[in-house]
Amino acid sequence: MSESPKTGLDALLTPEESVLVLIDHQPFQFANLHSHEPTMIVNNSIGLAKTAKAYGVPTILTTVMEERGGLIIQGLQDVFPDQKPINRTTLNSWEDQRVVDAVKATGRKKLIIAGLYTEICVAFPALQAAGEGYDVYVVTDASGGVSAEAHDMAVRRMVQAGITPITWMAVLAELQRDWARTDLVAPEDLATLMGYSGGAGVAFAWEMQLLNTPVPNETTPGM
């Protein structure tokens, strides 16, 4: 029996095979974001971007009509200060040849996508790229829609098309794979990334503190 591309070790993301596209995290889009708390999407998208940068995953930024919809949020631009987002007019970024060419230039086939809105600017390119042979992963908690229903229906539609839904911390975990690894990201940099993971990040920081805190010398009375 042949192994499904959605199962087995090869189904997991690796830094060497992956490319990330961040789509339309702009003020106008956030203004009508109602599927998630906007601050969560800001946090998660920046955590995802910093993860990609730390693990050497090529990242493409793109906006739609930024003259009217606003520049990409500063937190994302700060992760890639020298990169000018590809500013489109198309709703579907995969219909802008510059975006497609940028992805193809990486030579990677595991395409990670996050953006606003899930039902349009994420679903459209995800569906088209999947049809062109890319193994597409959509980061659902770094994406959002105009309503919870719109986001949910988009994710369901993409899953039916064979696209893999994933959360940003799962991306981090798949790229790291082993907490003992230090060849990809230094422990202190990993701790910085985990700082975007809410309660888990707080607990991880505490654990790192304990591991780096000497145990006080104990003296036995009478000795």
N, C-alpha and C positions, 0 to 999 in steps of 0.2 A: 504494500500500500504506500503510495507516495505521500510525502509530508506536505501538509497545507502550508502556504507561505504565511499564514496567520498563526501558526503554532510552531513549537520547537524553538531552539536557542536563536536561530536566525530571525525570528519574529521580533526580537528585542532590538532596541535602538543602540547604535554604537556611534562614537564620535567620528569614526572614519567614513561612515556611510550616509550620514545625515546632513540635511540642509534645512535651515529655518527661514520661513517667510512670515514677517509680522505686517499685518494689513490694517491700515486705517485706524490706529489708536489716536484719534484726533478729537478736539473739543466738541465739534458738532455731533460726532457720533456718540460721545459720552453723554451729551445733553438729552438724548432719547433712549438711553440704556436703562431698561427696566427688568431685565432677567436676573441681574445680579446687583449687589451693592457696588457702585462704581469704584470705590476705594479698593475693593478686593481685586477687581480687574486690573487696576493700576499696579497694585502690589505684585500680583501674579505675573503680569506681562513683563515687568522689570526683572523679577526673579528669573523668569524664563530666558530673557535676553542675556542677563549676566551669566546664567548657566551655559548658554550656547557659546558665549565669548570665552568663558573659562576653559571649556573643553575643546575649543578650536573648531566649533561647528560654524560653517559659513552662514551669515545671517543677512537677509535682504529686507530692507525697510521700504514700504510703499504707502503712499497716501492717495486720496482721491480729492481732486479739486481743492488743494490746500489753501488757495487764495480766498476761498469762501468758507471752507470747513475748518480751517486752522491748521497750524503746523502739528506734526507728530508731538505727543506729550514730551516734555523736557526730560523726564526720567528715562525714557527710551533713547532719546537723542544723545543723552549724556553717556550712555553705554558705548555708543558708536559715534563719537564726536566728529569724526572726519567723513562720515558717510552721509551723502545727500539722499534722502528718500526718493524713490521713483514716484513722481507725481502724475497720476493718471486722470483720465476722464471716464474710463470704462468702469462699470460696476464690477465686472469680472476681471480681476487682475491678470488672469491667464490669457485674456484677449489683448493684453498689451505685450507686444513682442519683446520689449525691454526686460520685463519681468521673467518671461520664459527663457530668454537668452541668459539672464543672470543665473537662473537656476541650472540651466544646462552647462554653463561654464564651470560649475563646481564639480561636475561629473558624478554627483551623488544621486541615488535613486530613492532614498527614504526621505520623503518630503514632510516636514513638520510645519503646520500652519496654525496661526492664531490671529484673531482680528475681530473687528466690529463692522457689520453685524453678522452673527453666525449664519442667519438664514439667507444672506445675500453675498456679502463680500468674502465670507469664508466658504460657504457651501459651493458657490459657483466654480471657483478655481479648484477646489478639492475634487469635485465631481469630474471636471474636465481633465485634470492632471492624472487622476486615477485611470481614466479611460485611455490615457496615453502611456501607460506602463509604469507610472510612479506608485510606490507604496506609500500611501498618504496617511498621516497621523494628524488629527485635529485636537489641539489643546483646549478642551472645553472650558476650563476655569480661567483661561486667559483670553477668552472670547465671550461675547454676549450679544443678546438680541433686543429688539424693541419690547418684547414681553417674554415671560417665562415660557409660554406656549410656543412662540416663534423660535426660541432657542432650542427647545426640546424637539419640535417637529424637524428642525434642520439637522439635529444630531441623529434622529431616527432615520431620516432620509439618507444621510451619508453612510450610516451603518449598513443600511440595506444595499448600498452600492459597494460594500466591501472596505470602506474607510474605517480606520481604527480611532475611536475616541480615547483620549488619554488626558491626564492632568499634569500640571507643570512639575510637581514633585516626583511623579512617576518618570518623567523625562530625565530629571536629575538622577534618580536612582538607577535607571537603565544605563545612563552614560557612565556612572561611577562603578556600579556592579559589585564592588567589594570595598567595604569601609577601610580595609587595610591598605588599599592602593594609594600610593603617593606619587606615582609617575605621571598622572594626568593633572591633578590639582593638589596643591599643598593643603595640609589639614587646616591651616588658618584661613585659606581662601574658601574651603568647603564650609567652614563655620560661618563665613560672611554670607554665602549663598543660602545657608539654612536659616539665616536671619529673616528671610522673607516667608518662612513657612509657618508662621503663627506659633501656636503652642508647642509644636514639635521643635521649632527652632529655639525656643526658650529652653526647653528641656535639653536639647543638644548642647547649647552654650553652657548650661549648668554642668552637664557631663564632662565637657572639655575642661571646665574650671576644676572639677574634682580630680580629673586625671593629671592635671598640672599643679595640683596643690600638695606639697609635701605633708605627710602624716606627722603630726607633732610627736616628739619623743616622749615616751611614757616612762616614768620612773617608778620603781617598786619601793614602797616604804621600807626602811631599814637596810637598804642596800646602798 
